[in-house]
């Protein structure tokens, strides 16, 4: 039980993800079939829908914006700060920090991750691994959105007896950018407001918040 | 840390598989 409790955050989020994705597939299918009926086209089943570009573009466009948000947040909080926010380092700590603070190289502990103890190119790469992985997932998700979005968009054009777009044409089309930007703006609002709300508002017991009695101008270490 | 490593691998695998599927589905014009 202790092992489950120790991992409850990632387990519960994973479970909620699977439930939500299944629900998205079911309501997405209902919506798709309603549109098909209106257009006088054949309905499809769940297996066909979850392997369709219509479903995949809806998944990918949200994924890319989430991973962009985290990539930007991880990277920009190295240098940018918000005094008083639990989402920020103290202003005097802005920047990469020295090896002693990072417990890197000669300052690594015996149980530090192997690349942190080794240093060199391996340690350097590991020092950036979180940003690199999040950025790669962002770029791949955005690419997946483009590839599947084109097919889904062409299907709509086909219903209207219009010629299909190539990928290059689709990447310049407002549909691609509308899907992209409507997700980016919401992520940026959520992050920006969280950063500043965390200065003045509290959630007792949450590591995402300062302790209730911490003064507004105090930035937690 | 064993369960944590399993969860890490599950998340990573899920992301890789879904993205790979998306590219295959999109490229095949489904």
gemmi code that builds the backbone of each chain (N, CA, C; Angstrom):
import gemmi

chains = {
    "A": [
        ("UNK", (0.825, -1.222, 0.000), (0.000, 0.000, 0.000), (0.854, 1.264, 0.000)),
        ("UNK", (2.001, 1.187, 0.708), (2.856, 2.366, 0.770), (3.371, 2.709, -0.637)),
        ("UNK", (3.675, 1.652, -1.428), (4.167, 1.890, -2.790), (3.123, 2.612, -3.625)),
        ("UNK", (1.858, 2.179, -3.476), (0.782, 2.844, -4.226), (0.630, 4.291, -3.780)),
        ("UNK", (0.671, 4.512, -2.466), (0.526, 5.874, -1.944), (1.683, 6.756, -2.425)),
        ("UNK", (2.882, 6.171, -2.439), (4.064, 6.932, -2.878), (3.955, 7.371, -4.341)),
        ("UNK", (3.143, 6.658, -5.109), (3.012, 6.957, -6.541), (1.600, 7.398, -6.923)),
        ("UNK", (0.813, 7.795, -5.924), (-0.610, 8.041, -6.168), (-0.859, 9.173, -7.165)),
        ("UNK", (0.009, 10.166, -7.196), (-0.220, 11.310, -8.090), (-0.160, 10.877, -9.563)),
        ("UNK", (0.902, 10.175, -9.940), (1.020, 9.756, -11.347), (0.016, 8.658, -11.686)),
        ("UNK", (-0.290, 7.793, -10.720), (-1.266, 6.728, -10.980), (-2.665, 7.298, -11.204)),
        ("UNK", (-3.089, 8.218, -10.335), (-4.444, 8.776, -10.449), (-4.569, 9.603, -11.731)),
        ("UNK", (-3.538, 10.381, -12.054), (-3.611, 11.160, -13.296), (-3.650, 10.244, -14.520)),
        ("UNK", (-2.901, 9.140, -14.469), (-2.920, 8.185, -15.574), (-4.289, 7.552, -15.750)),
        ("UNK", (-4.902, 7.221, -14.616), (-6.237, 6.621, -14.650), (-7.261, 7.620, -15.193)),
        ("UNK", (-7.198, 8.852, -14.696), (-8.124, 9.897, -15.179), (-7.926, 10.137, -16.678)),
        ("UNK", (-6.671, 10.078, -17.119), (-6.384, 10.238, -18.549), (-7.110, 9.179, -19.367)),
        ("UNK", (-6.997, 7.905, -18.940), (-7.607, 6.814, -19.711), (-9.128, 6.949, -19.737)),
        ("UNK", (-9.717, 7.322, -18.585), (-11.175, 7.490, -18.526), (-11.611, 8.634, -19.449)),
        ("UNK", (-10.890, 9.746, -19.372), (-11.246, 10.921, -20.172), (-11.075, 10.658, -21.664)),
        ("UNK", (-9.997, 9.944, -22.008), (-9.748, 9.648, -23.423), (-10.839, 8.724, -23.972)),
        ("UNK", (-11.254, 7.750, -23.146), (-12.330, 6.839, -23.570), (-13.628, 7.627, -23.766)),
        ("UNK", (-13.901, 8.535, -22.824), (-15.120, 9.352, -22.937), (-15.049, 10.252, -24.168)),
        ("UNK", (-13.861, 10.814, -24.437), (-13.688, 11.657, -25.633), (-13.970, 10.847, -26.893)),
        ("UNK", (-13.508, 9.588, -26.911), (-13.740, 8.733, -28.077), (-15.236, 8.489, -28.283)),
        ("UNK", (-15.955, 8.255, -27.187), (-17.392, 7.955, -27.300), (-18.196, 9.175, -27.761)),
        ("UNK", (-17.964, 10.317, -27.136), (-18.731, 11.497, -27.540), (-18.262, 12.020, -28.896)),
        ("UNK", (-16.967, 11.845, -29.190), (-16.451, 12.236, -30.506), (-17.095, 11.417, -31.614)),
        ("UNK", (-17.275, 10.115, -31.337), (-17.930, 9.236, -32.309), (-19.376, 9.678, -32.540)),
        ("UNK", (-20.074, 9.985, -31.438), (-21.471, 10.427, -31.561), (-21.557, 11.697, -32.398)),
        ("UNK", (-20.649, 12.623, -32.146), (-20.629, 13.888, -32.889), (-20.311, 13.634, -34.371)),
        ("UNK", (-19.303, 12.761, -34.596), (-18.900, 12.448, -35.978), (-20.064, 11.849, -36.759)),
        ("UNK", (-20.754, 10.886, -36.111), (-21.849, 10.210, -36.804), (-23.048, 11.140, -37.036)),
        ("UNK", (-23.240, 12.085, -36.127), (-24.315, 13.065, -36.328), (-24.038, 13.915, -37.562)),
        ("UNK", (-22.758, 14.344, -37.663), (-22.361, 15.142, -38.842), (-22.496, 14.318, -40.132)),
        ("UNK", (-22.103, 13.025, -40.033), (-22.185, 12.151, -41.204), (-23.633, 11.975, -41.647)),
        ("UNK", (-24.518, 11.833, -40.670), (-25.935, 11.647, -40.991), (-26.498, 12.882, -41.696)),
        ("UNK", (-26.121, 14.051, -41.165), (-26.588, 15.302, -41.786), (-26.109, 15.391, -43.237)),
        ("UNK", (-24.844, 14.931, -43.456), (-24.269, 14.994, -44.808), (-24.737, 13.839, -45.687)),
        ("UNK", (-25.532, 12.928, -45.117), (-26.027, 11.795, -45.895), (-24.975, 10.731, -46.136)),
        ("UNK", (-23.966, 10.662, -45.226), (-22.900, 9.662, -45.356), (-23.110, 8.534, -44.352)),
        ("UNK", (-22.388, 7.418, -44.572), (-22.536, 6.247, -43.694), (-21.938, 6.529, -42.317)),
        ("UNK", (-22.563, 5.964, -41.270), (-21.999, 6.079, -39.925), (-20.833, 5.101, -39.791)),
        ("UNK", (-19.935, 5.380, -38.814), (-18.800, 4.474, -38.586), (-18.870, 3.933, -37.167)),
        ("UNK", (-18.104, 2.833, -36.893), (-18.100, 2.279, -35.533), (-16.917, 2.844, -34.739)),
        ("UNK", (-16.862, 2.447, -33.458), (-15.858, 3.013, -32.549), (-14.437, 2.683, -33.003)),
        ("UNK", (-14.224, 1.437, -33.432), (-12.872, 1.023, -33.843), (-12.397, 1.862, -35.036)),
        ("UNK", (-13.309, 2.129, -35.954), (-12.958, 2.949, -37.120), (-12.702, 4.389, -36.687)),
        ("UNK", (-13.498, 4.864, -35.713), (-13.348, 6.262, -35.299), (-12.029, 6.519, -34.576)),
        ("UNK", (-11.660, 5.603, -33.635), (-10.428, 5.882, -32.873), (-9.164, 5.665, -33.719)),
        ("UNK", (-9.333, 5.096, -34.896), (-8.190, 5.007, -35.822), (-8.386, 5.963, -37.001)),
        ("UNK", (-9.151, 7.030, -36.748), (-9.377, 8.020, -37.803), (-8.594, 9.298, -37.517)),
        ("UNK", (-8.320, 10.038, -38.552), (-7.636, 11.326, -38.384), (-8.510, 12.324, -37.637)),
        ("UNK", (-9.834, 12.204, -37.761), (-10.734, 13.114, -37.044), (-10.532, 13.016, -35.535)),
        ("UNK", (-10.378, 11.788, -35.033), (-10.137, 11.598, -33.601), (-8.719, 12.018, -33.245)),
        ("UNK", (-7.763, 11.584, -34.060), (-6.361, 11.829, -33.741), (-5.996, 13.315, -33.749)),
        ("UNK", (-6.610, 14.083, -34.629), (-6.262, 15.513, -34.657), (-6.757, 16.204, -33.393)),
        ("UNK", (-7.914, 15.754, -32.881), (-8.425, 16.345, -31.642), (-7.524, 16.004, -30.447)),
        ("UNK", (-6.975, 14.779, -30.474), (-6.040, 14.380, -29.414), (-4.744, 15.174, -29.540)),
        ("UNK", (-4.182, 15.176, -30.743), (-2.850, 15.757, -30.952), (-2.822, 17.263, -30.725)),
        ("UNK", (-3.888, 17.962, -31.122), (-3.846, 19.431, -30.984), (-3.826, 19.841, -29.517)),
        ("UNK", (-4.445, 19.032, -28.673), (-4.396, 19.340, -27.242), (-3.079, 18.910, -26.618)),
        ("UNK", (-2.569, 17.782, -27.060), (-1.268, 17.335, -26.547), (-0.186, 18.367, -26.830)),
        ("UNK", (-0.125, 18.833, -28.079), (0.983, 19.734, -28.434), (0.978, 20.988, -27.580)),
        ("UNK", (-0.215, 21.513, -27.304), (-0.256, 22.755, -26.533), (0.136, 22.518, -25.075)),
        ("UNK", (-0.224, 21.347, -24.541), (0.165, 21.042, -23.162), (1.680, 20.909, -23.057)),
        ("UNK", (2.261, 20.203, -24.028), (3.713, 20.000, -23.955), (4.474, 21.276, -24.300)),
        ("UNK", (3.907, 22.129, -25.130), (4.522, 23.438, -25.365), (4.518, 24.241, -24.067)),
        ("UNK", (3.376, 24.204, -23.391), (3.251, 24.934, -22.130), (4.324, 24.496, -21.130)),
        ("UNK", (4.469, 23.178, -20.962), (5.444, 22.686, -19.987), (6.877, 22.957, -20.444)),
        ("UNK", (7.130, 22.797, -21.742), (8.482, 23.078, -22.255), (8.861, 24.525, -21.970)),
        ("UNK", (7.950, 25.436, -22.323), (8.212, 26.857, -22.093), (8.379, 27.144, -20.610)),
        ("UNK", (7.524, 26.526, -19.813), (7.561, 26.828, -18.377), (8.851, 26.335, -17.740)),
        ("UNK", (9.239, 25.101, -18.099), (10.483, 24.534, -17.547), (11.672, 25.418, -17.944)),
        ("UNK", (11.693, 25.839, -19.213), (12.838, 26.575, -19.735), (12.847, 28.032, -19.261)),
        ("UNK", (11.720, 28.715, -19.365), (11.711, 30.146, -19.033), (11.895, 30.397, -17.542)),
        ("UNK", (11.475, 29.444, -16.699), (11.643, 29.648, -15.249), (13.098, 29.485, -14.812)),
        ("UNK", (13.985, 29.081, -15.755), (15.413, 29.111, -15.426), (15.842, 30.568, -15.215)),
        ("UNK", (15.333, 31.440, -16.100), (15.781, 32.847, -16.076), (14.721, 33.827, -15.578)),
        ("UNK", (13.450, 33.564, -15.894), (12.406, 34.519, -15.515), (11.835, 34.158, -14.148)),
        ("UNK", (11.499, 35.163, -13.377), (10.992, 34.917, -12.017), (9.725, 35.722, -11.770)),
        ("UNK", (8.977, 35.302, -10.779), (7.871, 36.097, -10.265), (8.029, 36.142, -8.748)),
        ("UNK", (8.476, 37.276, -8.264), (8.692, 37.392, -6.823), (7.393, 37.052, -6.081)),
        ("UNK", (7.511, 36.194, -5.096), (6.357, 35.852, -4.257), (5.561, 34.653, -4.749)),
        ("UNK", (5.904, 34.104, -5.941), (5.105, 33.001, -6.469), (5.733, 31.649, -6.143)),
        ("UNK", (4.888, 30.708, -5.732), (5.375, 29.349, -5.473), (5.790, 28.656, -6.767)),
        ("UNK", (5.440, 29.248, -7.908), (5.791, 28.676, -9.208), (7.134, 29.199, -9.722)),
        ("UNK", (7.820, 30.000, -8.913), (9.057, 30.647, -9.345), (10.173, 30.406, -8.332)),
        ("UNK", (11.419, 30.502, -8.847), (12.548, 30.549, -7.932), (12.623, 31.959, -7.342)),
        ("UNK", (13.344, 32.111, -6.214), (13.602, 33.473, -5.742), (14.404, 34.233, -6.798)),
        ("UNK", (14.134, 35.535, -6.973), (14.807, 36.304, -8.033), (16.329, 36.182, -8.015)),
        ("UNK", (16.943, 36.100, -6.824), (18.410, 36.036, -6.763), (18.967, 34.698, -7.275)),
        ("UNK", (18.106, 33.696, -7.441), (18.566, 32.386, -7.932), (18.387, 32.213, -9.438)),
        ("UNK", (17.957, 33.265, -10.152), (17.723, 33.141, -11.599), (18.994, 32.688, -12.309)),
        ("UNK", (18.838, 31.844, -13.307), (19.985, 31.321, -14.047), (20.186, 29.836, -13.763)),
        ("UNK", (21.289, 29.287, -14.307), (21.496, 27.841, -14.234), (21.951, 27.341, -12.861)),
        ("UNK", (22.436, 28.229, -12.005), (22.935, 27.787, -10.710), (24.293, 27.122, -10.857)),
        ("UNK", (25.047, 27.054, -9.754), (26.369, 26.419, -9.863), (26.263, 24.915, -9.578)),
        ("UNK", (27.376, 24.233, -9.834), (27.380, 22.770, -9.706), (27.067, 22.322, -8.283)),
        ("UNK", (27.465, 23.135, -7.307), (27.214, 22.752, -5.910), (25.707, 22.757, -5.632)),
        ("UNK", (25.030, 23.838, -6.094), (23.566, 23.892, -5.925), (22.879, 22.731, -6.631)),
        ("UNK", (23.419, 22.391, -7.810), (22.796, 21.359, -8.649), (23.255, 19.953, -8.280)),
        ("UNK", (24.156, 19.863, -7.300), (24.737, 18.572, -6.885), (25.240, 17.810, -8.114)),
        ("UNK", (26.065, 18.528, -8.883), (26.511, 18.020, -10.188), (28.021, 17.831, -10.193)),
        ("UNK", (28.500, 16.815, -10.937), (29.932, 16.589, -11.087), (30.579, 16.258, -9.752)),
        ("UNK", (31.582, 17.049, -9.362), (32.303, 16.756, -8.110), (31.425, 16.958, -6.876)),
        ("UNK", (30.273, 17.657, -7.039), (29.381, 17.872, -5.900), (28.245, 16.839, -5.833)),
        ("UNK", (28.260, 15.886, -6.756), (27.208, 14.859, -6.776), (27.334, 13.963, -5.543)),
        ("UNK", (26.207, 13.399, -5.131), (26.191, 12.461, -4.002), (26.416, 11.049, -4.555)),
        ("UNK", (26.740, 10.116, -3.670), (26.909, 8.722, -4.136), (25.656, 8.176, -4.815)),
        ("UNK", (24.459, 8.626, -4.365), (23.220, 8.116, -4.974), (22.625, 9.093, -5.999)),
        ("UNK", (23.407, 10.080, -6.443), (22.928, 10.961, -7.525), (22.811, 10.135, -8.804)),
        ("UNK", (21.966, 10.578, -9.764), (21.891, 9.857, -11.041), (23.282, 9.764, -11.685)),
        ("UNK", (23.554, 8.640, -12.328), (24.887, 8.378, -12.894), (25.409, 9.514, -13.784)),
        ("UNK", (24.577, 10.076, -14.689), (25.108, 11.156, -15.539), (25.512, 12.395, -14.735)),
        ("UNK", (24.808, 12.666, -13.628), (25.162, 13.823, -12.796), (26.514, 13.604, -12.135)),
        ("UNK", (26.821, 12.366, -11.809), (28.125, 12.055, -11.214), (29.216, 12.088, -12.276)),
        ("UNK", (28.859, 11.644, -13.495), (29.855, 11.524, -14.562), (30.239, 12.872, -15.150)),
        ("UNK", (29.267, 13.787, -15.261), (29.542, 15.070, -15.908), (29.779, 14.886, -17.402)),
        ("UNK", (30.575, 15.791, -17.997), (30.895, 15.686, -19.426), (29.648, 15.820, -20.291)),
        ("UNK", (29.707, 15.261, -21.513), (28.586, 15.416, -22.449), (27.355, 14.670, -21.955)),
        ("UNK", (27.601, 13.541, -21.277), (26.475, 12.739, -20.774), (25.723, 13.518, -19.692)),
        ("UNK", (26.497, 14.082, -18.773), (25.898, 14.888, -17.711), (25.234, 16.142, -18.270)),
        ("UNK", (25.887, 16.734, -19.282), (25.320, 17.929, -19.914), (23.979, 17.649, -20.556)),
        ("UNK", (23.911, 16.519, -21.254), (22.655, 16.128, -21.904), (21.575, 15.833, -20.855)),
        ("UNK", (21.992, 15.138, -19.796), (21.030, 14.794, -18.737), (20.506, 16.067, -18.053)),
        ("UNK", (21.365, 17.078, -17.976), (20.969, 18.351, -17.344), (19.836, 19.029, -18.112)),
        ("UNK", (19.671, 18.648, -19.381), (18.635, 19.241, -20.229), (17.547, 18.238, -20.601)),
        ("UNK", (17.599, 17.033, -20.021), (16.755, 15.944, -20.520), (15.262, 16.213, -20.386)),
        ("UNK", (14.859, 16.892, -19.312), (13.418, 17.144, -19.134), (12.904, 18.084, -20.225)),
        ("UNK", (13.631, 19.182, -20.446), (13.235, 20.124, -21.496), (13.261, 19.466, -22.870)),
        ("UNK", (14.325, 18.702, -23.140), (14.465, 18.072, -24.457), (13.310, 17.113, -24.720)),
        ("UNK", (12.983, 16.271, -23.752), (11.915, 15.288, -23.957), (10.564, 15.988, -24.133)),
        ("UNK", (10.285, 16.990, -23.292), (9.007, 17.702, -23.414), (8.927, 18.423, -24.768)),
        ("UNK", (10.041, 19.006, -25.212), (10.050, 19.722, -26.497), (9.864, 18.751, -27.653)),
        ("UNK", (10.484, 17.580, -27.565), (10.328, 16.578, -28.635), (8.872, 16.115, -28.706)),
        ("UNK", (8.249, 15.877, -27.550), (6.834, 15.459, -27.556), (5.962, 16.578, -28.133)),
        ("UNK", (6.276, 17.830, -27.783), (5.543, 18.960, -28.357), (5.647, 18.945, -29.886)),
        ("UNK", (6.875, 18.855, -30.393), (7.067, 18.931, -31.849), (6.412, 17.747, -32.569)),
        ("UNK", (6.532, 16.549, -31.986), (5.909, 15.387, -32.618), (4.384, 15.495, -32.578)),
        ("UNK", (3.839, 15.994, -31.461), (2.382, 16.147, -31.363), (1.884, 17.184, -32.363)),
        ("UNK", (2.653, 18.258, -32.510), (2.266, 19.312, -33.461), (2.321, 18.762, -34.882)),
        ("UNK", (3.350, 17.954, -35.147), (3.453, 17.304, -36.450), (2.290, 16.348, -36.685)),
        ("UNK", (1.935, 15.583, -35.653), (0.809, 14.648, -35.766), (-0.494, 15.412, -36.001)),
        ("UNK", (-0.622, 16.570, -35.333), (-1.807, 17.415, -35.547), (-1.891, 17.854, -37.010)),
        ("UNK", (-0.733, 18.230, -37.570), (-0.720, 18.696, -38.966), (-1.111, 17.574, -39.929)),
        ("UNK", (-0.501, 16.395, -39.726), (-0.720, 15.276, -40.645), (-2.172, 14.783, -40.579)),
        ("UNK", (-2.692, 14.628, -39.351), (-4.069, 14.132, -39.208), (-5.087, 15.247, -39.472)),
        ("UNK", (-4.718, 16.482, -39.140), (-5.624, 17.613, -39.383), (-5.896, 17.797, -40.862)),
        ("UNK", (-4.864, 17.580, -41.670), (-5.036, 17.699, -43.124), (-6.058, 16.683, -43.627)),
        ("UNK", (-5.938, 15.438, -43.160), (-6.863, 14.390, -43.619), (-8.294, 14.709, -43.176)),
        ("UNK", (-8.438, 15.110, -41.895), (-9.777, 15.425, -41.376), (-10.368, 16.622, -42.132)),
        ("UNK", (-9.511, 17.607, -42.427), (-9.982, 18.796, -43.128), (-10.372, 18.464, -44.567)),
        ("UNK", (-9.565, 17.601, -45.195), (-9.878, 17.187, -46.569), (-11.176, 16.400, -46.634)),
        ("UNK", (-11.479, 15.656, -45.558), (-12.735, 14.901, -45.528), (-13.926, 15.866, -45.567)),
        ("UNK", (-13.788, 16.982, -44.814), (-14.845, 18.009, -44.857), (-14.944, 18.632, -46.244)),
        ("UNK", (-13.779, 18.874, -46.856), (-13.784, 19.449, -48.206), (-14.398, 18.482, -49.210)),
        ("UNK", (-14.129, 17.199, -49.009), (-14.672, 16.174, -49.892), (-16.203, 16.187, -49.852)),
        ("UNK", (-16.743, 16.371, -48.637), (-18.209, 16.445, -48.502), (-18.775, 17.610, -49.318)),
        ("UNK", (-17.969, 18.680, -49.412), (-18.418, 19.854, -50.173), (-17.935, 19.816, -51.627)),
        ("UNK", (-17.437, 18.633, -52.045), (-16.959, 18.423, -53.416), (-15.827, 19.389, -53.800)),
        ("UNK", (-14.936, 19.661, -52.820), (-13.779, 20.526, -53.078), (-12.508, 19.690, -53.162)),
        ("UNK", (-11.500, 20.203, -53.869), (-10.237, 19.479, -54.015), (-9.517, 19.380, -52.667)),
        ("UNK", (-8.792, 18.267, -52.451), (-8.035, 18.138, -51.198), (-6.811, 19.053, -51.170)),
        ("UNK", (-6.362, 19.371, -49.937), (-5.140, 20.156, -49.750), (-3.948, 19.221, -49.576)),
        ("UNK", (-2.784, 19.651, -50.074), (-1.535, 18.958, -49.734), (-1.157, 19.401, -48.318)),
        ("UNK", (-0.163, 18.694, -47.730), (0.271, 19.063, -46.378), (0.806, 20.503, -46.358)),
        ("UNK", (1.575, 20.846, -47.377), (2.129, 22.203, -47.456), (1.031, 23.259, -47.504)),
        ("UNK", (-0.019, 22.981, -48.269), (-1.147, 23.927, -48.351), (-1.892, 24.003, -47.016)),
        ("UNK", (-2.056, 22.820, -46.383), (-2.792, 22.800, -45.115), (-2.061, 23.583, -44.024)),
        ("UNK", (-0.700, 23.500, -44.049), (0.073, 24.205, -43.017), (-0.077, 25.724, -43.129)),
        ("UNK", (-0.531, 26.202, -44.284), (-0.747, 27.649, -44.446), (-2.217, 28.012, -44.287)),
        ("UNK", (-3.044, 26.999, -43.986), (-4.490, 27.250, -43.935), (-4.938, 27.696, -42.529)),
        ("UNK", (-5.926, 28.588, -42.454), (-6.415, 29.039, -41.146), (-6.888, 27.897, -40.239)),
        ("UNK", (-7.374, 26.778, -40.807), (-7.842, 25.674, -39.953), (-6.722, 25.142, -39.075)),
        ("UNK", (-5.515, 24.984, -39.668), (-4.362, 24.497, -38.898), (-3.994, 25.480, -37.795)),
        ("UNK", (-3.946, 26.750, -38.155), (-3.516, 27.768, -37.188), (-4.601, 28.076, -36.169)),
        ("UNK", (-5.859, 27.936, -36.560), (-6.940, 28.138, -35.597), (-6.909, 27.052, -34.524)),
        ("UNK", (-6.725, 25.779, -34.966), (-6.599, 24.676, -34.009), (-5.408, 24.897, -33.085)),
        ("UNK", (-4.299, 25.370, -33.668), (-3.071, 25.566, -32.900), (-3.206, 26.702, -31.887)),
        ("UNK", (-3.607, 27.867, -32.382), (-3.575, 29.065, -31.531), (-4.656, 29.056, -30.456)),
        ("UNK", (-5.811, 28.420, -30.748), (-6.855, 28.396, -29.711), (-6.390, 27.588, -28.508)),
        ("UNK", (-5.505, 26.609, -28.733), (-4.955, 25.845, -27.619), (-3.817, 26.596, -26.926)),
        ("UNK", (-2.966, 27.241, -27.719), (-1.845, 27.975, -27.122), (-2.341, 29.079, -26.200)),
        ("UNK", (-3.333, 29.834, -26.665), (-3.753, 30.975, -25.843), (-4.290, 30.512, -24.488)),
        ("UNK", (-5.008, 29.400, -24.464), (-5.587, 28.952, -23.198), (-4.500, 28.457, -22.242)),
        ("UNK", (-3.471, 27.806, -22.800), (-2.376, 27.328, -21.946), (-1.601, 28.504, -21.362)),
        ("UNK", (-1.357, 29.507, -22.199), (-0.577, 30.660, -21.732), (-1.338, 31.441, -20.667)),
        ("UNK", (-2.660, 31.550, -20.843), (-3.478, 32.216, -19.825), (-3.431, 31.438, -18.507)),
        ("UNK", (-3.597, 30.122, -18.591), (-3.615, 29.310, -17.379), (-2.294, 29.415, -16.625)),
        ("UNK", (-1.173, 29.352, -17.363), (0.132, 29.419, -16.713), (0.379, 30.807, -16.127)),
        ("UNK", (0.149, 31.833, -16.932), (0.390, 33.198, -16.468), (-0.447, 33.532, -15.254)),
        ("UNK", (-1.721, 33.152, -15.274), (-2.590, 33.464, -14.131), (-2.193, 32.645, -12.911)),
        ("UNK", (-1.778, 31.386, -13.130), (-1.334, 30.557, -11.997), (-0.116, 31.182, -11.319)),
        ("UNK", (0.828, 31.659, -12.135), (2.049, 32.266, -11.594), (1.699, 33.431, -10.672)),
        ("UNK", (0.805, 34.303, -11.131), (0.524, 35.510, -10.337), (-0.513, 35.249, -9.243)),
        ("UNK", (-1.469, 34.361, -9.504), (-2.447, 34.030, -8.450), (-1.750, 33.400, -7.244)),
        ("UNK", (-0.678, 32.615, -7.525), (0.020, 31.910, -6.441), (0.769, 32.863, -5.515)),
        ("UNK", (0.900, 34.135, -5.942), (1.518, 35.127, -5.056), (0.551, 35.474, -3.922)),
        ("UNK", (-0.726, 35.629, -4.275), (-1.684, 36.203, -3.319), (-2.692, 35.198, -2.777)),
        ("UNK", (-2.860, 34.054, -3.449), (-3.862, 33.073, -3.024), (-3.157, 31.815, -2.507)),
        ("UNK", (-3.860, 31.005, -1.737), (-3.249, 29.835, -1.105), (-4.135, 28.609, -1.221)),
        ("UNK", (-3.519, 27.434, -1.264), (-4.225, 26.182, -1.007), (-3.451, 25.441, 0.066)),
        ("UNK", (-4.059, 25.421, 1.246), (-3.408, 24.754, 2.362), (-3.055, 23.317, 1.977)),
        ("UNK", (-1.821, 22.911, 2.218), (-1.393, 21.531, 1.998), (-0.873, 21.235, 0.604)),
        ("UNK", (-1.031, 22.148, -0.335), (-0.583, 21.852, -1.708), (0.837, 22.364, -1.957)),
        ("UNK", (1.700, 21.522, -2.566), (3.045, 21.994, -2.906), (3.036, 23.027, -4.033)),
        ("UNK", (1.899, 23.165, -4.693), (1.764, 24.171, -5.748), (1.468, 25.551, -5.162)),
        ("UNK", (1.276, 25.589, -3.841), (0.968, 26.852, -3.164), (1.999, 27.091, -2.066)),
        ("UNK", (2.160, 28.359, -1.695), (2.934, 28.659, -0.501), (2.102, 28.255, 0.710)),
        ("UNK", (2.776, 28.058, 1.856), (2.029, 27.827, 3.079), (1.149, 29.052, 3.332)),
        ("UNK", (-0.004, 28.793, 3.991), (-1.038, 29.826, 4.106), (-0.499, 31.138, 4.691)),
        ("UNK", (0.394, 31.031, 5.688), (0.841, 32.240, 6.372), (2.067, 32.907, 5.784)),
        ("UNK", (2.590, 32.372, 4.697), (3.793, 32.971, 4.096), (3.431, 34.328, 3.493)),
        ("UNK", (4.208, 35.369, 3.780), (3.890, 36.703, 3.241), (3.885, 36.704, 1.707)),
        ("UNK", (3.074, 37.600, 1.126), (2.938, 37.650, -0.329), (4.277, 37.834, -1.050)),
        ("UNK", (5.146, 38.684, -0.467), (6.383, 39.009, -1.197), (7.474, 37.946, -1.026)),
        ("UNK", (7.229, 36.959, -0.151), (8.247, 35.931, 0.085), (8.147, 34.825, -0.962)),
        ("UNK", (9.279, 34.559, -1.653), (9.296, 33.491, -2.676), (9.896, 32.245, -2.042)),
        ("UNK", (9.159, 31.119, -2.037), (9.707, 29.917, -1.404), (10.960, 29.433, -2.111)),
        ("UNK", (11.905, 28.846, -1.343), (13.129, 28.261, -1.906), (12.792, 26.959, -2.621)),
    ],
    "B": [
        ("UNK", (11.360, 2.571, -5.701), (11.439, 3.257, -7.001), (11.001, 2.360, -8.156)),
        ("UNK", (10.782, 1.065, -7.864), (10.463, 0.134, -8.943), (9.152, 0.495, -9.638)),
        ("UNK", (8.096, 0.747, -8.810), (6.805, 1.095, -9.408), (6.918, 2.413, -10.180)),
        ("UNK", (7.686, 3.352, -9.630), (7.877, 4.635, -10.316), (8.474, 4.422, -11.710)),
        ("UNK", (9.428, 3.497, -11.811), (10.043, 3.214, -13.116), (9.035, 2.589, -14.078)),
        ("UNK", (8.163, 1.731, -13.535), (7.130, 1.108, -14.375), (6.153, 2.178, -14.887)),
        ("UNK", (5.737, 3.083, -13.985), (4.806, 4.158, -14.381), (5.469, 5.063, -15.424)),
        ("UNK", (6.731, 5.397, -15.193), (7.501, 6.210, -16.150), (7.473, 5.549, -17.527)),
        ("UNK", (7.766, 4.243, -17.556), (7.803, 3.516, -18.832), (6.416, 3.474, -19.484)),
        ("UNK", (5.366, 3.313, -18.664), (4.001, 3.256, -19.209), (3.611, 4.589, -19.857)),
        ("UNK", (3.890, 5.682, -19.162), (3.589, 7.004, -19.741), (4.358, 7.196, -21.053)),
        ("UNK", (5.660, 6.887, -21.014), (6.492, 7.097, -22.207), (6.000, 6.235, -23.370)),
        ("UNK", (5.687, 4.977, -23.069), (5.226, 4.062, -24.105), (3.890, 4.516, -24.679)),
        ("UNK", (2.991, 4.946, -23.799), (1.679, 5.431, -24.244), (1.837, 6.601, -25.219)),
        ("UNK", (2.687, 7.546, -24.841), (2.887, 8.728, -25.691), (3.472, 8.322, -27.043)),
        ("UNK", (4.490, 7.479, -26.999), (5.145, 7.045, -28.247), (4.162, 6.296, -29.141)),
        ("UNK", (3.392, 5.373, -28.558), (2.467, 4.569, -29.364), (1.356, 5.422, -29.979)),
        ("UNK", (0.782, 6.335, -29.178), (-0.303, 7.174, -29.713), (0.221, 8.083, -30.820)),
        ("UNK", (1.406, 8.674, -30.611), (1.943, 9.562, -31.646), (2.309, 8.775, -32.910)),
        ("UNK", (2.888, 7.585, -32.720), (3.217, 6.755, -33.887), (1.937, 6.393, -34.641)),
        ("UNK", (0.894, 6.029, -33.890), (-0.389, 5.684, -34.522), (-0.947, 6.884, -35.284)),
        ("UNK", (-0.831, 8.075, -34.690), (-1.354, 9.279, -35.341), (-0.656, 9.512, -36.682)),
        ("UNK", (0.679, 9.350, -36.702), (1.404, 9.556, -37.960), (1.021, 8.510, -39.004)),
        ("UNK", (0.878, 7.254, -38.556), (0.497, 6.183, -39.490), (-0.906, 6.448, -40.045)),
        ("UNK", (-1.837, 6.803, -39.153), (-3.224, 7.065, -39.564), (-3.284, 8.266, -40.517)),
        ("UNK", (-2.575, 9.337, -40.156), (-2.579, 10.531, -40.999), (-1.943, 10.271, -42.357)),
        ("UNK", (-0.793, 9.551, -42.326), (-0.082, 9.284, -43.580), (-0.884, 8.361, -44.501)),
        ("UNK", (-1.681, 7.484, -43.895), (-2.467, 6.552, -44.719), (-3.787, 7.174, -45.185)),
        ("UNK", (-4.059, 8.393, -44.703), (-5.252, 9.110, -45.163), (-6.556, 8.587, -44.596)),
        ("UNK", (-6.481, 7.867, -43.455), (-7.699, 7.337, -42.833), (-8.563, 8.436, -42.264)),
    ],
}
model = gemmi.Model(1)
for chain_id, residues in chains.items():
    chain = gemmi.Chain(chain_id)
    for i, (resn, *xyz) in enumerate(residues, 1):
        res = gemmi.Residue()
        res.name, res.seqid = resn, gemmi.SeqId(i, " ")
        for name, pos in zip(("N", "CA", "C"), xyz):
            atom = gemmi.Atom()
            atom.name, atom.element = name, gemmi.Element(name[0])
            atom.pos, atom.b_iso = gemmi.Position(*pos), 0.0
            res.add_atom(atom)
        chain.add_residue(res)
    model.add_chain(chain)
structure = gemmi.Structure()
structure.add_model(model)
structure.setup_entities()
